[in-house]
């Protein structure tokens, strides 16, 4: 600024800038129920419909108890509720 020399203004901030809103953390899409050992379940959504991915990573067949809602199997189109049998290394995609 003195004598027509170029200058640079830098902002130093130890935290995020004040003008950027801090996003709230999203809840993980984990299916809330007791799962047998070796079984994982994740919920994904397209904004309208929820899809439940259930995977059996164990070396034996497992029974998975669903919640009280009714689901539709994406592979067979059948309505499913209650307990499902998941063979070893099997994956099911359910829609609710």
Secondary structure as the mmCIF struct_conf table of DSSP 4:
data_model
#
loop_
_struct_conf.conf_type_id
_struct_conf.id
_struct_conf.beg_label_comp_id
_struct_conf.beg_label_asym_id
_struct_conf.beg_label_seq_id
_struct_conf.end_label_comp_id
_struct_conf.end_label_asym_id
_struct_conf.end_label_seq_id
HELX_RH_3T_P HELX_RH_3T_P1 UNK A 2 UNK A 4
BEND BEND1 UNK A 14 UNK A 16
TURN_TY1_P TURN_TY1_P1 UNK A 18 UNK A 19
BEND BEND2 UNK A 20 UNK A 20
HELX_LH_PP_P HELX_LH_PP_P1 UNK A 21 UNK A 28
STRN STRN1 UNK A 30 UNK A 30
BEND BEND3 UNK A 33 UNK A 33
TURN_TY1_P TURN_TY1_P2 UNK A 37 UNK A 38
STRN STRN2 UNK A 39 UNK A 45
BEND BEND4 UNK A 47 UNK A 48
STRN STRN3 UNK A 50 UNK A 56
BEND BEND5 UNK A 58 UNK A 60
STRN STRN4 UNK A 62 UNK A 65
BEND BEND6 UNK A 68 UNK A 69
STRN STRN5 UNK A 71 UNK A 73
TURN_TY1_P TURN_TY1_P3 UNK A 74 UNK A 76
STRN STRN6 UNK A 79 UNK A 80
BEND BEND7 UNK A 82 UNK A 82
STRN STRN7 UNK A 83 UNK A 86
TURN_TY1_P TURN_TY1_P4 UNK A 88 UNK A 89
STRN STRN8 UNK A 91 UNK A 95
#
